């Protein structure tokens, strides 16, 4: 059973309730490991506050990494349209939530993405969905940036793609160097965005406050 969330109407209470579905075997297996981890950390997995913690963590990890089961290119192909438009399309301030693969701690921030159509455009909601598909995996920000760029370039075949991601990393803020206010910025470009003028226009648009 795949992990997902849906709303269902609760007739008895006359309201909507959230129903979470997860892979039962995977949840049980991950839970058992976390019970042992809690013990190794010096905790008592049987005390009231921790009784359901291994199961909660197991479900949380499945949700946070559900991008492995998603095919980002298929997301784009599901809403590609022929269109005679060849100017820059920018989707900025896309929320990003991911997990650092080195310490399995979160990093989060914003992604700004642009492409220049070359015969096809894509439904605008599909670009944030592609970001989520790659972000909901164990990641490093550098690879995440390149994967988003390559997926859009290879699927839409536009005249160029630009991706900029700005994130804070809890592996830097909570442990190690413990710098709470540092932000990491990564970028990746193809085609027309390799030209200084086009790239400068993109950077101007993502930093402008037009709304």
RADA-V726128 format. One record per residue. N is the residue number from 1. RES is the residue in three letters. PHI is phi in degrees with one decimal (* if undefined). Layout:
# RADA-V726128
n: <N,N>
res: <RES,RES>
phi: <PHI,PHI>
This chain:
# RADA-V726128
n: <1,2,3,4,5,6,7,8,9,10,11,12,13,14,15,16,17,18,19,20,21,22,23,24,25,26,27,28,29,30,31,32,33,34,35,36,37,38,39,40,41,42,43,44,45,46,47,48,49,50,51,52,53,54,55,56,57,58,59,60,61,62,63,64,65,66,67,68,69,70,71,72,73,74,75,76,77,78,79,80,81,82,83,84,85,86,87,88,89,90,91,92,93,94,95,96,97,98,99,100,101,102,103,104,105,106,107,108,109,110,111,112,113,114,115,116,117,118,119,120,121,122,123,124,125,126,127,128,129,130,131,132,133,134,135,136,137,138,139,140,141,142,143,144,145,146,147,148,149,150,151,152,153,154,155,156,157,158,159,160,161,162,163,164,165,166,167,168,169,170,171,172,173,174,175,176,177,178,179,180,181,182,183,184,185,186,187,188,189,190,191,192,193,194,195,196,197,198,199,200,201,202,203,204,205,206,207,208,209,210,211>
res: <UNK,UNK,UNK,UNK,UNK,UNK,UNK,UNK,UNK,UNK,UNK,UNK,UNK,UNK,UNK,UNK,UNK,UNK,UNK,UNK,UNK,UNK,UNK,UNK,UNK,UNK,UNK,UNK,UNK,UNK,UNK,UNK,UNK,UNK,UNK,UNK,UNK,UNK,UNK,UNK,UNK,UNK,UNK,UNK,UNK,UNK,UNK,UNK,UNK,UNK,UNK,UNK,UNK,UNK,UNK,UNK,UNK,UNK,UNK,UNK,UNK,UNK,UNK,UNK,UNK,UNK,UNK,UNK,UNK,UNK,UNK,UNK,UNK,UNK,UNK,UNK,UNK,UNK,UNK,UNK,UNK,UNK,UNK,UNK,UNK,UNK,UNK,UNK,UNK,UNK,UNK,UNK,UNK,UNK,UNK,UNK,UNK,UNK,UNK,UNK,UNK,UNK,UNK,UNK,UNK,UNK,UNK,UNK,UNK,UNK,UNK,UNK,UNK,UNK,UNK,UNK,UNK,UNK,UNK,UNK,UNK,UNK,UNK,UNK,UNK,UNK,UNK,UNK,UNK,UNK,UNK,UNK,UNK,UNK,UNK,UNK,UNK,UNK,UNK,UNK,UNK,UNK,UNK,UNK,UNK,UNK,UNK,UNK,UNK,UNK,UNK,UNK,UNK,UNK,UNK,UNK,UNK,UNK,UNK,UNK,UNK,UNK,UNK,UNK,UNK,UNK,UNK,UNK,UNK,UNK,UNK,UNK,UNK,UNK,UNK,UNK,UNK,UNK,UNK,UNK,UNK,UNK,UNK,UNK,UNK,UNK,UNK,UNK,UNK,UNK,UNK,UNK,UNK,UNK,UNK,UNK,UNK,UNK,UNK,UNK,UNK,UNK,UNK,UNK,UNK,UNK,UNK,UNK,UNK,UNK,UNK>
phi: <*,-77.6,-80.3,-159.6,-127.5,-142.1,-100.4,-134.1,-84.0,-96.3,-62.8,-63.1,-99.5,52.6,-157.8,-97.3,-125.3,-89.1,-116.3,-98.2,-122.0,-136.4,-65.8,-63.4,-65.7,-65.6,-61.5,-64.5,-66.5,-64.2,-59.4,-62.7,-67.1,-72.2,-62.3,-67.4,-61.5,-59.4,-64.7,-63.5,-80.6,94.9,-94.9,-108.4,-62.6,-93.0,-73.4,-52.3,-68.5,-111.6,-55.8,-104.0,-61.3,-57.0,-68.0,-61.9,-64.5,-59.6,-69.9,-61.0,-64.7,-64.0,-68.5,-67.2,-120.3,-72.1,-63.9,-61.9,-91.8,-108.9,-103.6,-57.5,-62.1,-66.6,-60.7,-67.8,-64.3,-72.2,-144.1,-94.2,-134.8,-70.5,-155.5,-87.2,-137.8,-131.3,-98.6,-64.8,-113.6,-120.3,-120.7,-118.3,58.6,-80.2,-65.8,-123.3,-132.7,-144.5,-123.8,-64.7,-74.7,-80.4,-125.0,54.0,-115.4,-70.3,-131.8,-152.8,170.0,-132.5,-115.4,-125.3,-131.7,-139.1,-146.6,-112.2,-58.7,-134.6,107.6,-134.8,-115.0,-132.6,-53.2,-61.5,-67.4,-72.9,-67.6,-60.4,-66.1,-65.5,-57.2,-62.2,-59.9,-83.2,-71.6,-82.7,-146.8,-71.1,-139.7,-121.9,-62.3,-62.8,-68.6,-56.0,-61.2,-68.2,-65.2,-63.7,-56.9,-65.7,-62.3,-66.6,-64.8,-73.7,-88.3,-88.9,51.6,-78.3,-74.6,177.0,-133.9,-130.5,-134.9,-127.8,-125.7,-121.1,-140.1,-101.9,-115.3,-69.8,-69.1,-92.8,-85.4,-96.5,-141.5,58.7,-74.1,53.6,-109.3,-74.0,-105.4,-77.6,-125.7,-102.6,-117.1,-126.4,-143.9,-151.8,-136.2,-136.3,54.2,-60.3,-76.4,-74.9,-83.6,-56.0,-64.6,-67.5,-63.7,-64.9,-63.9,-59.7,-64.0,-66.1,-67.4,-78.2,-97.9,-76.8,-105.4,-95.9,-127.1>
